[in-house]
Amino acid sequence: ESGSVRAEFIIGLLTYQGEGHDDSLVEQLHEEQMAHGDLALVNAREATKDPYRGDPKCTGEKILAWFQQVVVLHRTTRFFLKADWDTWIHTTRLEHTLRTLLATRQGPLYFGNTLWCSYSLRNFQPCGYGFGPLQAAGAKKVECPLLPGGGDAVGPYPYAAGLFWGMSYDLVKWIAGSRLVYDFWHNASARFEPPYWVKGEDSAFGFFAHIAPFPELTPLHWGWDIVHDGWEFRDDAERGLCTSSVSAKSLVVHSMHSRMDFELVRAQFRERCNATCEQTALPFAVDGLRDLCGRNGNIPKAYAKCANAGHKAIDGPPNDVRVPASRPRRTCNNKVREKNVPFIASREEGGTIECVAEQAKSIFA
């Protein structure tokens, strides 16, 4: 922690099954917090187990709980960043880059390395992945209808890949306080098989950003030579577009598995990025909605938000920006104050409480 940057480890106070941690882990967490004060302890489940993967990786619940906490505790913070545990960030250069390129920009910001997908609200699951909007638009037509409710999938839209992404305070605050997101999260808490945050948190938070009331918000894309998987930590079959060796352009390296791996990356950063390099800002390869939509005449046909950058609007589904309706709430009051009953129940059950529900809506507002 410095005067302007703080690092925290986000820890859910519940297991993925919704139970408290065992005594041994509680003691370890207590000792860590007393010694270092670097834990963000949140009332949420730890990473849930995605049936598509062999180990727990769906961290969406605790990230949302962290958002709800930090908008109060860190009210004056400009940016909040999330990284996987197996990620090394060159924090000195990151701070310089954010201060140089983004600190003075107005409005909400979202950044990282972008991938694309659509999202099925009926299945709580992303579908139709691609490296860009055109690939994702084609994948949506083929893949999303295979889901039981995938015909209504929203997208395609870009999201920042989960190894590392960041959002500005105003976007974090909207997500933390959104009634739509609240419903999304609480449905997740009741869904165990399979867990709600299927295939990770990154596509869900990208979906939240997509439906947020910020017309020109789209994630800024740094590039896979700047934020990337480490070359040494992937086998030949896994190496590809997202994999690179540490260079003077590297900012974030992902996929380390051991202390030795982390020490290697630290040594490579020190060797390949000197003091001048550390004070050199790393520009975004895709720097906003207008930049993105102006790159190819077909992109506005796939990505609905391009209409907010002056391009011709898409004529309706399936690629429009549809905002889901929040679940109807009920307003309940004691309607028979002169009657005193020793329990709280509806009038139909012999009590005095009457509830009026909001008008029900379809899945989309």
C-alpha positions as CSV (number, residue, x, y, z in Angstrom):
1,E,0.0,0.0,0.0
2,S,1.2,3.5,-0.9
3,G,-0.4,6.9,-0.3
4,S,-2.5,6.5,-3.4
5,V,-2.7,2.8,-4.2
6,R,-4.0,0.0,-2.0
7,A,-4.0,-3.7,-2.6
8,E,-6.6,-6.1,-1.0
9,F,-7.3,-9.8,-1.1
10,I,-11.1,-10.2,-1.4
11,I,-12.2,-13.1,0.9
12,G,-15.8,-14.4,1.0
13,L,-16.8,-15.2,4.5
14,L,-18.8,-18.2,3.3
15,T,-17.8,-21.3,1.5
16,Y,-19.2,-21.9,-2.0
17,Q,-21.9,-24.0,-0.3
18,G,-23.0,-21.0,1.8
19,E,-21.5,-22.3,5.1
20,G,-19.0,-20.6,7.4
21,H,-15.3,-21.5,7.1
22,D,-13.8,-24.0,9.5
23,D,-11.9,-23.0,12.6
24,S,-8.5,-23.4,11.0
25,L,-9.2,-21.1,8.1
26,V,-10.9,-18.5,10.4
27,E,-7.8,-18.5,12.5
28,Q,-5.6,-18.0,9.5
29,L,-7.7,-15.1,8.2
30,H,-7.6,-13.5,11.6
31,E,-3.8,-13.7,11.8
32,E,-3.4,-12.4,8.3
33,Q,-5.7,-9.4,8.9
34,M,-4.1,-8.6,12.3
35,A,-0.6,-8.8,10.8
36,H,-1.1,-7.1,7.4
37,G,-4.6,-5.6,7.3
38,D,-4.8,-6.5,3.6
39,L,-8.0,-8.5,3.5
40,A,-11.4,-7.3,2.2
41,L,-13.7,-9.6,4.2
42,V,-17.1,-9.6,2.5
43,N,-20.5,-11.3,3.2
44,A,-20.5,-13.6,0.1
45,R,-19.6,-17.1,-1.0
46,E,-16.1,-17.9,-2.0
47,A,-15.5,-18.9,-5.6
48,T,-18.2,-21.2,-6.8
49,K,-17.4,-24.3,-8.8
50,D,-18.1,-24.0,-12.5
51,P,-19.1,-27.4,-13.9
52,Y,-17.2,-26.5,-17.1
53,R,-13.9,-26.2,-15.1
54,G,-12.1,-28.4,-12.6
55,D,-11.7,-25.9,-9.8
56,P,-13.6,-23.0,-8.3
57,K,-13.3,-19.9,-10.4
58,C,-16.7,-18.0,-10.3
59,T,-15.9,-15.1,-8.1
60,G,-18.7,-12.8,-9.1
61,E,-20.6,-12.9,-5.8
62,K,-17.7,-11.7,-3.7
63,I,-16.6,-9.1,-6.2
64,L,-20.1,-7.5,-6.1
65,A,-20.1,-7.6,-2.3
66,W,-16.7,-5.9,-2.4
67,F,-18.1,-3.2,-4.7
68,Q,-20.9,-2.5,-2.2
69,Q,-18.2,-2.1,0.5
70,V,-15.7,0.0,-1.3
71,V,-18.1,2.7,-2.6
72,V,-18.5,3.6,1.1
73,L,-15.0,2.9,2.5
74,H,-13.1,4.4,-0.4
75,R,-15.5,7.1,-1.5
76,T,-12.8,9.3,-3.1
77,T,-11.0,6.5,-5.0
78,R,-11.0,7.0,-8.8
79,F,-10.5,3.4,-10.0
80,F,-11.1,-0.1,-8.7
81,L,-9.1,-2.9,-10.3
82,K,-9.7,-6.7,-10.1
83,A,-7.0,-9.3,-10.9
84,D,-6.8,-13.1,-10.6
85,W,-4.6,-14.5,-7.8
86,D,-2.1,-15.8,-10.4
87,T,-1.5,-12.4,-11.9
88,W,1.5,-10.0,-11.5
89,I,0.8,-6.3,-12.1
90,H,3.5,-3.7,-12.7
91,T,1.8,-1.3,-10.2
92,T,4.2,1.6,-10.7
93,R,3.7,1.7,-14.4
94,L,0.0,1.0,-14.1
95,E,-0.5,4.0,-11.7
96,H,1.5,6.3,-14.1
97,T,-0.5,5.1,-17.1
98,L,-3.9,5.6,-15.4
99,R,-2.9,9.1,-14.2
100,T,-1.6,10.0,-17.6
101,L,-4.3,8.6,-19.8
102,L,-7.5,8.4,-17.8
103,A,-7.4,10.5,-14.6
104,T,-8.8,13.6,-16.3
105,R,-11.4,11.9,-18.5
106,Q,-15.0,12.6,-17.6
107,G,-17.6,9.9,-17.2
108,P,-17.5,6.2,-16.3
109,L,-14.6,4.1,-17.5
110,Y,-14.0,0.4,-17.9
111,F,-10.7,-1.1,-19.2
112,G,-8.7,-4.2,-19.6
113,N,-8.4,-6.6,-22.6
114,T,-11.7,-7.2,-24.3
115,L,-13.4,-10.4,-25.4
116,W,-16.9,-10.5,-26.7
117,C,-20.0,-12.6,-26.0
118,S,-23.8,-12.5,-25.5
119,Y,-25.7,-13.3,-22.3
120,S,-28.8,-15.4,-21.8
121,L,-30.7,-14.0,-18.9
122,R,-33.0,-17.0,-18.8
123,N,-30.0,-19.3,-18.3
124,F,-27.8,-16.9,-16.4
125,Q,-25.0,-17.9,-18.8
126,P,-22.8,-16.3,-21.5
127,C,-22.8,-17.7,-25.0
128,G,-21.5,-16.9,-28.4
129,Y,-17.9,-16.0,-27.6
130,G,-15.5,-14.2,-30.0
131,F,-12.4,-12.1,-30.0
132,G,-14.3,-9.3,-31.7
133,P,-17.8,-8.2,-32.4
134,L,-18.2,-9.8,-35.8
135,Q,-17.0,-13.2,-34.7
136,A,-19.2,-13.0,-31.6
137,A,-22.2,-12.0,-33.7
138,G,-21.8,-15.1,-35.8
139,A,-21.2,-17.3,-32.7
140,K,-24.4,-15.9,-31.1
141,K,-26.6,-17.1,-34.0
142,V,-25.1,-20.6,-33.8
143,E,-24.4,-21.1,-30.1
144,C,-27.0,-19.1,-28.0
145,P,-30.1,-20.9,-29.4
146,L,-28.7,-24.2,-28.1
147,L,-29.4,-23.0,-24.5
148,P,-32.9,-23.6,-23.3
149,G,-33.6,-19.9,-23.1
150,G,-30.8,-18.7,-25.3
151,G,-33.0,-17.2,-28.0
152,D,-33.4,-14.0,-26.0
153,A,-29.7,-13.6,-25.4
154,V,-28.5,-10.0,-25.1
155,G,-25.5,-9.0,-27.2
156,P,-23.0,-9.3,-28.5
157,Y,-21.1,-6.9,-26.2
158,P,-17.5,-6.5,-25.1
159,Y,-16.2,-7.4,-21.7
160,A,-12.8,-7.1,-20.1
161,A,-11.2,-10.6,-19.6
162,G,-11.1,-11.7,-16.0
163,L,-7.3,-11.9,-15.5
164,F,-7.3,-8.1,-15.0
165,W,-9.9,-5.4,-15.4
166,G,-10.8,-2.0,-13.9
167,M,-13.7,0.3,-13.5
168,S,-14.1,3.9,-12.4
169,Y,-15.9,4.8,-9.2
170,D,-19.1,6.0,-10.9
171,L,-19.5,2.7,-12.7
172,V,-18.7,0.6,-9.6
173,K,-21.2,2.7,-7.6
174,W,-24.0,2.1,-10.2
175,I,-23.3,-1.7,-10.2
176,A,-23.2,-1.8,-6.4
177,G,-26.5,0.0,-6.0
178,S,-28.4,-1.4,-9.0
179,R,-31.7,-3.1,-8.3
180,L,-31.2,-5.2,-11.4
181,V,-27.8,-6.4,-10.3
182,Y,-29.2,-7.1,-6.8
183,D,-31.7,-9.4,-8.3
184,F,-29.1,-11.1,-10.4
185,W,-26.9,-11.7,-7.3
186,H,-29.7,-13.0,-5.1
187,N,-30.8,-15.4,-7.8
188,A,-27.2,-16.6,-7.8
189,S,-27.2,-17.2,-4.0
190,A,-30.0,-19.7,-4.4
191,R,-28.5,-21.5,-7.4
192,F,-26.0,-24.2,-6.7
193,E,-26.2,-26.8,-9.5
194,P,-24.8,-25.3,-11.6
195,P,-23.7,-22.1,-9.9
196,Y,-25.1,-18.9,-11.3
197,W,-21.8,-17.3,-12.4
198,V,-21.2,-19.9,-15.1
199,K,-17.8,-19.5,-16.8
200,G,-16.6,-16.7,-14.6
201,E,-17.4,-13.3,-13.4
202,D,-15.9,-11.2,-16.2
203,S,-18.7,-11.7,-18.8
204,A,-21.4,-10.9,-16.1
205,F,-19.7,-7.7,-15.1
206,G,-19.3,-6.8,-18.7
207,F,-23.0,-7.4,-19.1
208,F,-23.7,-5.0,-16.1
209,A,-21.6,-2.4,-17.8
210,H,-23.4,-3.0,-21.1
211,I,-26.9,-2.3,-19.6
212,A,-25.7,0.5,-17.3
213,P,-27.2,3.9,-18.1
214,F,-24.1,5.3,-19.7
215,P,-24.7,5.4,-23.5
216,E,-21.1,5.7,-24.7
217,L,-19.5,3.3,-22.2
218,T,-17.6,0.5,-23.7
219,P,-14.4,-1.2,-22.3
220,L,-11.1,0.2,-23.5
221,H,-8.8,-2.5,-24.9
222,W,-5.1,-2.4,-24.1
223,G,-3.8,-5.3,-26.3
224,W,-2.5,-8.8,-25.7
225,D,1.1,-7.6,-25.8
226,I,0.4,-5.4,-22.8
227,V,-1.9,-7.6,-20.7
228,H,-1.2,-11.2,-21.4
229,D,-0.6,-14.8,-20.2
230,G,3.1,-15.6,-19.5
231,W,4.8,-17.5,-22.3
232,E,6.8,-19.7,-19.9
233,F,3.6,-20.8,-18.0
234,R,1.6,-22.1,-20.9
235,D,2.4,-25.3,-22.8
236,D,2.6,-25.4,-26.6
237,A,-1.1,-26.2,-27.0
238,E,-2.2,-23.2,-24.9
239,R,0.1,-20.6,-26.4
240,G,-1.7,-18.2,-28.8
241,L,-2.9,-14.7,-29.2
242,C,-3.2,-14.1,-25.5
243,T,0.3,-15.4,-24.6
244,S,3.6,-13.4,-24.7
245,S,6.9,-13.1,-23.0
246,V,7.5,-10.2,-20.6
247,S,8.7,-7.2,-22.6
248,A,9.1,-3.4,-22.1
249,K,5.4,-3.2,-23.2
250,S,4.1,-5.6,-20.5
251,L,1.9,-4.3,-17.8
252,V,0.1,-7.4,-16.5
253,V,1.3,-11.1,-16.7
254,H,-1.0,-14.0,-15.9
255,S,-1.0,-17.7,-15.3
256,M,1.8,-18.2,-12.7
257,H,1.4,-21.3,-10.6
258,S,4.2,-21.1,-8.0
259,R,6.3,-18.7,-6.0
260,M,9.2,-19.5,-8.4
261,D,7.0,-18.4,-11.3
262,F,6.2,-15.1,-9.6
263,E,9.9,-14.5,-8.8
264,L,10.7,-15.1,-12.5
265,V,8.2,-12.5,-13.7
266,R,9.4,-10.0,-11.1
267,A,13.0,-10.5,-12.3
268,Q,12.0,-10.1,-15.9
269,F,10.1,-6.9,-15.2
270,R,13.1,-5.5,-13.4
271,E,15.4,-6.5,-16.3
272,R,13.3,-5.3,-19.2
273,C,11.6,-2.2,-17.8
274,N,13.9,0.5,-16.4
275,A,13.0,3.7,-14.7
276,T,12.3,5.4,-18.1
277,C,10.1,2.5,-19.1
278,E,8.2,2.7,-15.8
279,Q,7.3,6.3,-16.6
280,T,6.1,5.6,-20.1
281,A,2.3,5.4,-20.4
282,L,0.9,2.4,-22.4
283,P,-1.9,3.7,-24.7
284,F,-5.0,1.7,-25.4
285,A,-5.2,-0.2,-28.7
286,V,-9.0,0.5,-28.8
287,D,-9.7,3.8,-27.1
288,G,-13.4,4.1,-26.7
289,L,-16.7,3.6,-28.5
290,R,-16.1,6.0,-31.4
291,D,-12.7,4.5,-32.1
292,L,-14.2,0.9,-32.0
293,C,-17.2,1.6,-34.2
294,G,-15.2,3.5,-36.8
295,R,-12.8,0.7,-37.5
296,N,-15.0,-1.4,-39.7
297,G,-18.3,-0.6,-41.4
298,N,-19.8,-4.0,-40.3
299,I,-19.1,-3.4,-36.5
300,P,-22.2,-1.1,-36.1
301,K,-24.3,-3.9,-37.6
302,A,-23.2,-6.2,-34.8
303,Y,-22.7,-3.9,-31.8
304,A,-25.8,-1.9,-30.9
305,K,-24.0,0.8,-28.9
306,C,-22.5,2.1,-32.1
307,A,-25.7,4.0,-32.5
308,N,-24.7,6.1,-29.6
309,A,-21.5,7.1,-31.5
310,G,-23.4,8.4,-34.5
311,H,-23.8,5.2,-36.5
312,K,-27.0,3.9,-38.0
313,A,-29.0,2.1,-35.3
314,I,-29.7,-1.6,-35.6
315,D,-33.3,-2.4,-36.4
316,G,-34.3,-4.3,-33.3
317,P,-33.3,-7.7,-32.0
318,P,-31.2,-9.7,-31.8
319,N,-28.3,-7.3,-31.3
320,D,-30.1,-4.4,-29.5
321,V,-29.2,-3.1,-26.0
322,R,-32.2,-4.5,-24.0
323,V,-32.3,-3.7,-20.3
324,P,-33.8,-6.5,-18.3
325,A,-36.7,-5.7,-15.9
326,S,-36.0,-6.0,-12.2
327,R,-38.2,-8.4,-10.2
328,P,-41.4,-6.8,-8.9
329,R,-41.3,-5.8,-5.3
330,R,-44.2,-5.9,-2.8
331,T,-45.1,-3.1,-0.4
332,C,-46.6,-4.5,2.8
333,N,-48.4,-2.7,5.6
334,N,-50.5,-3.4,8.6
335,K,-54.0,-2.6,7.4
336,V,-56.0,-3.4,10.6
337,R,-54.3,-1.5,13.4
338,E,-57.1,-2.0,15.9
339,K,-56.7,-5.8,15.7
340,N,-53.8,-7.1,17.7
341,V,-52.6,-10.6,16.8
342,P,-49.5,-12.3,18.2
343,F,-47.9,-13.1,14.9
344,I,-47.1,-11.4,11.6
345,A,-49.0,-12.9,8.7
346,S,-51.2,-11.9,5.7
347,R,-54.9,-11.2,6.2
348,E,-55.6,-14.5,4.3
349,E,-53.7,-16.3,7.0
350,G,-55.4,-14.6,9.9
351,G,-53.0,-11.7,10.3
352,T,-53.3,-8.1,9.5
353,I,-50.7,-7.6,6.7
354,E,-51.7,-6.6,3.2
355,C,-49.2,-6.5,0.4
356,V,-49.5,-4.8,-3.0
357,A,-47.2,-6.0,-5.7
358,E,-45.7,-3.8,-8.4
359,Q,-46.9,-4.4,-11.9
360,A,-45.2,-7.5,-13.2
361,K,-43.0,-7.1,-16.3
362,S,-41.5,-9.4,-18.8
363,I,-37.9,-10.3,-18.6
364,F,-37.1,-7.1,-20.5
365,A,-38.3,-3.7,-19.5
